[in-house]
């Protein structure tokens, strides 16, 4: 007699749907871990930014200390500019001396600005709209992304 029913082995439709749903949930969790405000990619970008800021602050501090050790104890903007040009590419950093004997240092590639006063360096506003700048006759000329020029006099 051939009246027996064969048992079919294989995946049922319900098992397949459940497997797909579980995979979609896992994919959603993985994507949210990578992206988002607290995601891995955001944390990586923040770490890179903080590393660049730390490197620039270190370069300013090293330049300032070199000026102190070579000079008479008073740091001049030209001396600080020369020391920075040794550590970074020439014309990468622009030094402006302020009236209060502090300095502003602008890094062109990163558009980061720092204030240096008595050996202490603080990060200032990010000038993200600056394309380039040049000091000519103690005047800083900045070319902005919108095509305008900004003139800031140094003392």
C-alpha positions as CSV (number, residue, x, y, z in Angstrom):
1,X,0.0,0.0,0.0
2,X,1.2,3.4,-1.0
3,X,-1.3,5.3,1.1
4,X,1.2,6.7,3.5
5,X,1.8,10.5,3.6
6,X,5.3,11.7,3.2
7,X,6.5,14.1,5.9
8,X,7.8,17.2,4.2
9,X,10.9,18.6,5.7
10,X,11.8,22.3,5.2
11,X,11.1,25.8,6.3
12,X,7.5,26.9,6.7
13,X,6.3,30.3,5.6
14,X,5.7,31.4,9.2
15,X,9.3,30.5,10.2
16,X,10.6,32.4,7.2
17,X,8.6,35.5,8.1
18,X,9.7,35.4,11.7
19,X,13.4,35.1,10.6
20,X,13.0,38.1,8.3
21,X,11.4,40.2,11.1
22,X,14.2,39.3,13.5
23,X,16.8,40.2,10.9
24,X,15.1,43.5,10.2
25,X,15.1,44.3,14.0
26,X,18.8,43.5,14.3
27,X,19.6,45.6,11.2
28,X,17.7,48.6,12.7
29,X,19.6,48.3,16.0
30,X,22.9,48.2,14.1
31,X,22.1,51.2,12.0
32,X,21.0,53.2,15.0
33,X,24.2,52.3,16.8
34,X,26.3,53.6,13.9
35,X,24.3,56.8,13.1
36,X,22.4,59.3,15.2
37,X,23.4,61.9,17.8
38,X,25.2,59.4,20.0
39,X,26.2,57.0,17.3
40,X,29.6,55.6,16.6
41,X,30.2,57.8,13.5
42,X,29.3,60.9,15.4
43,X,31.7,60.0,18.2
44,X,34.4,59.4,15.7
45,X,33.9,62.7,14.1
46,X,34.0,64.5,17.5
47,X,37.1,62.7,18.5
48,X,38.9,63.8,15.3
49,X,37.8,67.4,15.9
50,X,39.1,67.3,19.5
51,X,42.4,65.8,18.3
52,X,42.9,68.6,15.7
53,X,42.2,71.2,18.3
54,X,44.6,69.6,20.8
55,X,47.3,69.5,18.1
56,X,46.8,73.2,17.2
57,X,46.9,74.2,20.9
58,X,50.1,72.3,21.4
59,X,51.7,73.9,18.3
60,X,50.8,77.4,19.6
61,X,52.1,76.5,23.1
62,X,55.4,75.1,21.7
63,X,55.9,78.2,19.5
64,X,55.2,80.5,22.5
65,X,57.7,78.6,24.7
66,X,60.3,78.7,22.0
67,X,59.9,82.5,21.7
68,X,60.2,82.9,25.5
69,X,63.4,80.8,25.6
70,X,65.0,82.6,22.7
71,X,64.0,86.1,23.4
72,X,64.1,88.7,26.1
73,X,61.0,87.4,27.8
74,X,58.5,89.5,25.7
75,X,57.0,87.6,22.8
76,X,56.5,89.6,19.5
77,X,54.0,88.6,16.9
78,X,56.7,88.3,14.2
79,X,58.7,85.9,16.4
80,X,55.6,83.8,17.2
81,X,54.7,83.7,13.5
82,X,58.2,82.5,12.6
83,X,58.1,79.7,15.3
84,X,54.6,78.6,14.1
85,X,55.8,78.5,10.5
86,X,58.5,76.0,11.6
87,X,55.9,73.7,13.2
88,X,53.2,74.0,10.5
89,X,53.2,74.8,6.8
90,X,54.2,78.4,6.1
91,X,51.2,80.7,6.0
92,X,49.0,78.0,7.5
93,X,48.7,79.9,10.8
94,X,48.2,83.7,11.0
95,X,49.2,85.5,14.2
96,X,47.6,88.9,15.2
97,X,48.8,90.8,18.2
98,X,46.1,92.5,20.2
99,X,46.3,95.7,22.3
100,X,46.3,93.8,25.6
101,X,49.5,91.9,24.6
102,X,47.5,88.8,23.8
103,X,47.6,87.1,20.4
104,X,45.0,85.6,18.1
105,X,46.1,82.7,16.0
106,X,44.0,81.6,13.1
107,X,44.6,78.2,11.4
108,X,43.4,78.5,7.8
109,X,42.9,74.8,6.9
110,X,40.7,74.1,9.9
111,X,39.3,77.7,10.4
112,X,40.0,77.4,14.1
113,X,40.9,80.5,16.1
114,X,42.7,80.6,19.4
115,X,43.6,83.3,21.9
116,X,47.0,83.2,23.5
117,X,47.5,85.3,26.7
118,X,50.5,84.8,29.0
119,X,51.1,81.3,27.7
120,X,47.5,80.1,28.1
121,X,45.7,79.1,24.9
122,X,41.9,79.1,24.6
123,X,39.9,78.1,21.5
124,X,37.7,80.9,20.1
125,X,34.9,81.1,17.6
126,X,35.1,78.8,14.6
127,X,35.4,81.0,11.5
128,X,33.9,78.5,9.1
129,X,33.2,81.1,6.4
130,X,36.9,82.1,5.9
131,X,38.6,80.9,2.8
132,X,42.1,82.5,3.4
133,X,43.8,85.4,5.0
134,X,47.0,87.4,4.7
135,X,48.8,89.9,6.9
136,X,50.1,92.9,4.9
137,X,51.5,96.0,6.7
138,X,50.0,94.8,10.1
139,X,46.6,94.5,8.5
140,X,44.9,91.1,8.3
141,X,42.8,90.6,5.1
142,X,40.4,87.7,5.2
143,X,38.6,86.4,2.1
144,X,35.1,85.1,3.0
145,X,33.2,82.3,1.2
146,X,30.5,84.8,0.1
147,X,33.2,86.8,-1.8
148,X,33.5,89.7,0.7
149,X,36.7,90.9,2.3
150,X,37.1,91.4,6.0
151,X,39.8,93.7,7.3
152,X,41.1,93.5,10.9
153,X,44.0,95.7,12.0
154,X,46.7,94.2,14.3
155,X,48.5,96.4,16.7
